[in-house]
Amino acid sequence: MSNIIATQMKSLREKSGLTQTELAKEADMSVAYISRLESGGYQSLTLDVCQKLAKGLGLTLRMFLSELGLLNDEKTPDTSLILQNALRSDGFGLSAPEVKDVIQYVEFIRHKRKK
């Protein structure tokens, strides 16, 4: 997933006619973060980061998420990605293996409910 995000981010930035430095300034982020993001250095994006990047690119959050391929359709976000990001955020601060365990447990509950 991170390679898709990296490729799409670079493409969006270039379509906007911005350099990494310009996007970083517009999004109130560091150039190092933008560079690492475009090179595939991040596995996921928080909602806060998505909002900043959308603003920096002159897009709405919905448009930004859609361009990255993080929306299943025009109305419904990919709930698995949202859950992963929420669990990794400051509120929960779970590690990647812990997030995987939580998601597996949720899938177990859903499977159990279908029986």
C-alpha positions in Angstrom: 0.0 0.0 0.0 2.8 2.5 0.8 4.2 2.3 -2.7 0.8 3.2 -4.1 0.5 6.1 -1.7 4.1 7.2 -2.6 3.5 7.0 -6.3 0.1 8.8 -6.1 1.5 11.5 -3.8 4.3 12.3 -6.2 1.9 12.4 -9.1 -0.6 14.7 -7.2 2.2 17.0 -6.3 3.6 17.2 -9.8 0.0 17.7 -11.2 -0.3 20.6 -8.8 2.9 22.1 -10.2 4.6 22.1 -6.7 8.1 21.1 -5.7 8.5 19.1 -2.5 9.6 22.3 -0.8 6.5 24.2 -1.9 4.2 21.4 -0.9 5.8 21.2 2.5 5.4 24.9 3.0 1.7 24.9 1.9 0.9 21.9 4.0 2.9 23.2 7.0 5.1 20.0 7.0 8.8 19.4 6.7 10.4 18.7 3.3 12.0 15.6 4.8 8.5 14.2 5.6 7.3 14.9 2.0 10.4 13.3 0.6 10.1 10.2 2.8 6.4 10.0 2.0 7.1 10.0 -1.8 9.8 7.4 -1.5 7.5 5.0 0.3 8.8 5.5 3.8 5.4 5.5 5.5 3.0 2.6 5.8 -0.1 4.7 6.5 -1.2 8.3 6.8 -3.1 9.8 9.7 -6.2 11.9 9.1 -4.3 15.0 10.3 -1.6 14.4 7.7 -4.2 13.8 5.0 -5.9 17.0 5.9 -2.6 19.0 5.7 -1.6 17.4 2.4 -5.0 18.0 0.9 -4.8 21.7 2.0 -1.3 21.9 0.6 -2.4 20.5 -2.7 -5.5 22.7 -2.9 -7.9 19.7 -2.7 -10.7 18.8 -0.4 -10.0 15.9 2.0 -12.5 13.7 0.0 -10.8 14.6 -3.3 -7.4 13.9 -1.8 -8.4 10.5 -0.4 -10.1 9.6 -3.6 -7.0 10.5 -5.7 -4.9 8.3 -3.4 -7.3 5.4 -3.9 -8.3 5.3 -0.2 -12.0 5.6 -0.9 -13.9 2.6 -2.1 -16.5 4.8 -3.8 -17.6 8.4 -3.6 -19.2 8.0 -0.2 -17.5 5.2 1.8 -13.9 5.3 3.0 -11.9 2.1 3.3 -12.8 1.3 6.9 -9.9 -1.1 7.4 -7.4 1.7 6.7 -9.4 4.1 8.9 -9.3 1.6 11.7 -5.6 1.0 11.3 -4.8 4.7 11.4 -7.1 5.3 14.3 -5.5 2.6 16.3 -2.0 3.9 15.5 -2.9 7.5 16.4 -2.0 9.2 19.7 -5.4 8.2 21.3 -4.4 4.5 21.2 -0.8 4.5 20.1 -0.7 0.8 19.2 2.2 -0.7 17.3 1.7 -2.3 13.9 1.6 -5.9 15.4 -0.9 -4.8 18.0 -3.1 -3.2 15.2 -2.9 -6.5 13.3 -4.0 -8.4 16.4 -7.0 -6.0 16.9 -8.1 -6.3 13.3 -7.8 -10.1 13.4 -10.0 -10.1 16.6 -12.6 -7.9 14.8 -12.6 -10.3 11.9 -13.0 -13.2 14.3 -16.0 -11.5 16.0 -17.6 -10.8 12.6 -17.1 -14.4 11.5 -18.6 -15.6 14.8 -21.6 -13.4 14.4 -22.3 -14.8 10.9 -22.7 -18.3 12.2 
